[in-house]
Amino acid sequence: MESGTPLPGLIPPADPLAEVLGYPAALLDTTLDQLRTLIVVRGTGSALQAARLLGREQSSVQKQLDTLNRTFRSLSGESLAGKQGRGKDFVFTPTGEAVVERARGMLAQLMDDVQTGRRRLGMTLTAGTTEFTLWLLARAWERLAGPFGERGVDFRLVHVRTRDFWSRLDEGQVDVLCGSVLAAAGERAAHGKYDVIEWRRGSPVLLTNLPEDVLPGPSAPVSALARLPLVVPVDGVIAGFFARWFGPAFRERLTVAAQIDDAQYGIALLRSRLARGCMLVTTTLARRVAGSSGLRVVELVHDVEPKLEMVSAVFARAGERERYAADHPLNLLWEALREEIAETGYPSAR
């Protein structure tokens, strides 16, 4: 048998190029703009609302829908969307729903590819920060505003909650993250998966409106939290302390006076006395609000395992900086952050 001759009964592998060349002309005439219009109509329910969002005439949107319907009727036998009646939303067929989902994914992936290219070439740089680390990015930006402006770097700053920390970084939504994470005492933050510049480690404290006969000061053991009313965040690094100390189901085991989505709201609750209890906060935040707010700060004594610390640091994907030249915007920002941290005098900055 000659080399390259397919064995009897086996289907030869498809030629990818031949498959692409064989796509129907009607399908190839479909544009990305038409698909975007389809997505917007699906999201708004009507051509009129879609036209307003797209900044077009309703007749233009309707024309694109009519074209798409004709195309897919000829290809699959089914239109994508049709009207229920005057003033009612469009009804999407199963084919229409499938095409909308495919179009969303395709456009998102194309945009990701564009952003990846821009990031690699140093045209775009995105930094994420929590509310409490914004000051660090602001100081680093003072060093870089001039050079970035001269090079036309599109520098973007986004607010990132700690619950979204790793997903934002892993999925490439940000290039650098500034914030705080949970780590066992002496343990390296992020377990070596990321490049890290640490600048501070410390234990949280209790901020409370409880009287001293209920919660004496100036300190209390971690184990005392099991008998105190608590203001607890829904998720994030502070919730991580409770989960590590009292288990994943800590909300059922502890007395939760209130659940919050934001530390400032929790402080407002304690100040108002609508909630009586205490909440776990950073030392910096506690010092900022205690005293004038009528709230007390109680230090925590670690009498349970593991002993945990809050690590404030800058994070980037491991190895990514090494792939770029020293003057790449990512490396320039990293060095600016390192210098700012070193100037604060924290010995852990490295």
C-alpha positions in Angstrom: 0.0 0.0 0.0 1.4 3.4 -1.0 2.4 5.9 1.7 -0.5 8.3 2.3 -3.2 6.0 1.0 -6.1 5.8 3.5 -6.8 2.4 5.0 -10.0 0.8 3.8 -13.1 1.7 5.8 -11.4 4.8 7.4 -12.5 8.3 6.6 -9.5 10.5 5.7 -8.9 13.5 8.0 -10.7 16.6 6.9 -8.7 19.4 5.2 -9.2 22.5 7.4 -8.4 24.8 4.5 -10.9 23.0 2.3 -13.6 23.3 5.0 -13.0 27.1 5.3 -13.1 27.5 1.5 -16.4 25.6 1.4 -18.4 27.9 3.7 -21.5 29.3 2.0 -21.3 32.7 0.6 -24.4 33.8 2.5 -22.8 33.0 5.8 -19.6 34.8 4.8 -21.5 37.9 4.0 -22.7 38.2 7.6 -20.8 41.0 9.3 -19.6 41.5 12.9 -21.7 44.6 13.0 -24.8 42.7 12.1 -24.1 40.2 14.8 -23.6 43.0 17.3 -27.0 44.4 16.3 -28.5 41.0 16.9 -27.1 40.8 20.4 -28.4 44.3 21.3 -31.9 43.5 19.9 -31.8 40.3 22.0 -30.8 42.3 25.1 -33.3 45.1 24.6 -36.2 43.2 23.1 -36.9 45.7 20.3 -35.4 47.3 17.2 -36.4 50.7 18.6 -34.5 50.3 21.9 -31.5 48.7 20.1 -31.4 51.6 17.6 -31.3 54.1 20.5 -28.3 52.3 22.1 -26.5 51.9 18.8 -27.1 55.5 17.8 -28.9 54.5 14.6 -32.3 54.8 12.9 -34.8 52.0 13.7 -35.1 51.3 10.0 -31.3 50.5 9.8 -31.6 48.0 12.7 -34.7 46.4 11.2 -32.9 46.1 7.8 -30.0 44.2 9.5 -32.4 41.9 11.2 -34.3 41.2 8.0 -31.0 40.4 6.2 -29.9 38.0 9.0 -33.3 36.3 9.0 -33.1 35.8 5.2 -29.6 34.5 5.5 -30.4 31.9 8.2 -33.6 30.8 6.6 -31.7 30.0 3.5 -29.0 28.2 5.5 -30.9 26.4 8.3 -34.5 26.8 7.4 -35.3 28.9 10.4 -35.2 32.7 11.0 -33.4 34.1 14.0 -36.1 36.4 15.4 -39.6 37.6 14.7 -42.1 40.1 16.0 -44.9 39.0 18.4 -47.0 42.0 17.5 -47.0 45.8 17.7 -45.3 47.1 20.8 -44.1 43.6 21.9 -40.6 42.2 22.2 -39.0 40.1 19.5 -39.2 36.4 19.9 -36.0 34.5 19.2 -36.0 31.0 17.7 -33.7 28.3 19.0 -31.4 29.0 16.1 -31.5 32.7 17.0 -30.6 32.0 20.6 -27.8 29.8 19.6 -26.4 32.4 17.1 -26.6 35.2 19.8 -24.6 33.1 22.2 -22.1 32.2 19.6 -21.8 35.8 18.5 -21.3 37.0 22.1 -18.5 34.5 22.6 -16.8 35.2 19.3 -16.8 39.0 19.7 -15.6 38.7 23.3 -12.7 36.4 22.2 -11.8 38.7 19.3 -11.7 41.7 21.7 -9.6 39.6 24.1 -7.1 38.9 21.3 -6.9 42.6 20.4 -6.3 43.5 24.1 -3.7 40.8 24.4 -1.8 42.1 21.4 -2.0 45.7 22.7 -0.8 44.5 26.1 2.1 42.6 24.6 3.2 45.7 22.6 2.8 48.0 25.5 -0.1 50.0 24.1 -2.5 49.1 27.0 -1.9 48.5 30.7 -4.6 47.9 33.3 -4.0 48.1 37.0 -6.5 46.9 39.6 -6.7 48.2 43.2 -8.9 48.0 46.2 -10.2 51.2 47.8 -7.5 51.0 50.5 -4.5 50.6 48.1 -5.5 53.3 45.7 -3.0 55.7 47.2 -0.1 53.5 46.1 -1.2 53.5 42.5 -1.7 57.2 42.6 1.8 57.8 43.8 3.3 55.5 41.2 1.3 57.2 38.6 3.0 60.5 39.4 6.3 58.9 38.3 4.8 57.5 35.1 2.2 60.0 33.8 4.8 61.8 31.7 6.5 58.8 30.1 3.2 57.0 29.5 1.7 60.1 28.0 4.6 60.6 25.6 4.3 57.0 24.4 0.6 57.0 24.1 0.1 54.2 26.6 -3.6 53.6 27.4 -3.4 53.2 31.2 -6.5 52.0 32.9 -7.4 51.8 36.6 -10.2 49.5 37.8 -11.7 48.9 41.2 -11.3 45.3 42.3 -12.9 43.7 45.3 -10.9 41.1 47.1 -13.4 38.4 46.2 -12.5 38.9 42.5 -8.8 39.2 43.1 -7.4 36.1 41.5 -10.0 35.7 38.8 -9.3 39.2 37.5 -5.6 38.5 37.3 -5.8 34.9 36.0 -8.3 35.9 33.2 -6.1 38.8 32.1 -8.5 41.5 33.0 -5.8 43.3 34.9 -2.0 43.2 34.6 -1.2 44.4 38.1 -3.1 44.1 41.3 -2.7 46.1 44.5 -4.5 44.9 47.6 -4.5 42.6 50.6 -4.8 38.8 50.8 -4.9 36.2 53.6 -1.9 34.1 54.5 -0.7 32.0 57.4 2.0 33.7 59.5 5.4 33.4 57.8 3.7 31.9 54.6 4.5 33.5 51.3 1.5 35.3 49.9 -0.2 33.6 46.9 1.9 30.4 47.2 4.4 31.4 44.6 1.9 31.5 41.7 2.4 35.2 41.2 5.2 37.8 41.3 4.7 39.6 44.5 6.0 42.8 46.2 5.0 42.7 49.8 4.9 45.9 51.8 3.0 45.1 55.0 1.9 42.2 57.1 -0.4 42.5 60.1 -3.3 41.1 62.0 -6.8 42.6 61.9 -8.4 44.2 65.0 -11.9 44.4 66.3 -13.9 47.6 65.9 -16.8 47.6 68.4 -19.7 49.5 70.0 -20.1 46.9 72.7 -19.7 48.1 76.3 -16.6 47.0 78.2 -18.5 44.7 80.5 -19.4 42.6 77.4 -16.1 43.0 75.5 -13.3 44.2 77.8 -10.2 45.7 76.3 -7.6 46.5 75.3 -7.3 42.9 73.8 -9.4 39.8 73.4 -8.6 36.3 72.2 -9.7 35.1 68.8 -11.7 32.3 70.5 -13.9 35.1 72.1 -15.4 35.7 68.7 -17.5 32.6 69.2 -19.6 34.3 71.8 -19.8 37.8 70.5 -22.3 39.4 68.0 -20.5 40.0 64.8 -20.8 42.2 61.7 -19.5 40.0 59.0 -18.8 40.7 55.3 -20.4 38.5 52.7 -17.0 37.5 51.2 -13.5 38.8 50.8 -10.3 38.6 52.8 -12.0 39.4 56.2 -14.6 36.6 55.7 -11.5 34.4 55.0 -10.3 34.9 58.5 -13.6 33.6 60.0 -13.6 30.7 57.5 -10.1 29.6 58.4 -10.7 30.0 62.2 -14.2 28.6 62.5 -14.7 26.6 59.3 -16.6 27.3 56.0 -20.0 27.2 57.8 -18.9 29.9 60.3 -22.1 31.9 59.8 -24.1 29.1 61.2 -21.7 28.6 64.1 -21.3 32.2 65.1 -23.7 35.0 66.1 -24.0 37.2 63.0 -25.7 40.5 63.9 -25.4 41.8 60.3 -24.0 40.8 57.0 -22.4 43.6 55.0 -21.0 44.1 51.5 -18.8 47.0 52.3 -16.7 47.9 55.3 -17.9 51.5 55.4 -21.5 50.3 55.6 -20.5 48.1 58.5 -18.9 51.0 60.3 -22.0 53.1 59.7 -24.1 50.3 61.2 -22.0 50.3 64.4 -22.0 54.0 64.7 -25.8 54.2 64.3 -26.2 51.5 67.0 -28.7 49.7 64.7 -26.3 46.8 65.1 -24.6 46.0 68.4 -21.5 44.0 68.0 -18.0 44.1 66.5 -16.4 43.7 63.1 -13.0 42.7 62.0 -11.1 45.4 60.2 -7.5 46.4 59.3 -5.5 48.3 61.8 -5.3 51.3 59.4 -9.0 51.5 59.0 -9.6 51.1 62.7 -7.3 54.0 63.6 -9.0 56.1 61.0 -12.5 55.8 62.4 -12.1 55.0 66.1 -12.3 57.7 68.8 -14.4 60.4 67.1 -16.9 57.7 65.9 -17.5 56.5 69.5 -16.2 53.0 68.5 -13.5 51.2 70.4 -10.5 49.2 69.0 -9.8 45.9 70.6 -6.6 44.0 69.6 -6.8 40.3 68.9 -4.7 37.7 70.6 -4.2 34.6 68.5 -5.1 31.6 70.6 -6.5 29.5 67.8 -4.8 27.9 64.8 -3.8 28.8 62.2 -2.3 32.2 63.1 -3.2 34.4 60.2 -2.0 37.6 58.7 -3.3 40.1 56.2 -0.6 40.7 53.6 -0.7 43.9 51.6 1.1 43.5 48.3 1.4 44.1 44.6 0.7 41.0 42.4 1.4 40.2 38.7 1.2 36.9 36.8 4.3 34.9 37.4 6.9 35.1 34.6 5.0 37.6 32.5 7.3 40.6 33.2 10.3 38.5 32.1 8.9 38.2 28.7 8.9 41.9 28.1 11.8 44.4 27.8 12.8 46.5 30.7 11.0 49.6 29.2 7.7 47.8 28.7 4.9 49.7 30.6 4.3 46.7 32.8 7.9 46.6 34.0 8.0 50.4 34.4 4.9 50.3 36.6 6.3 47.4 38.6 9.5 49.3 39.3 7.6 52.5 40.2 5.5 50.5 42.7 8.6 48.9 44.1 10.3 52.3 44.6 7.2 53.8 46.2 6.9 50.8 48.6 10.6 51.0 49.5 10.3 54.7 50.2 7.6 54.0 52.8 10.2 52.2 54.8 8.5 48.8 55.1 11.2 46.2 55.6 9.1 43.5 53.9 9.1 45.3 50.5 11.2 43.3 48.1 
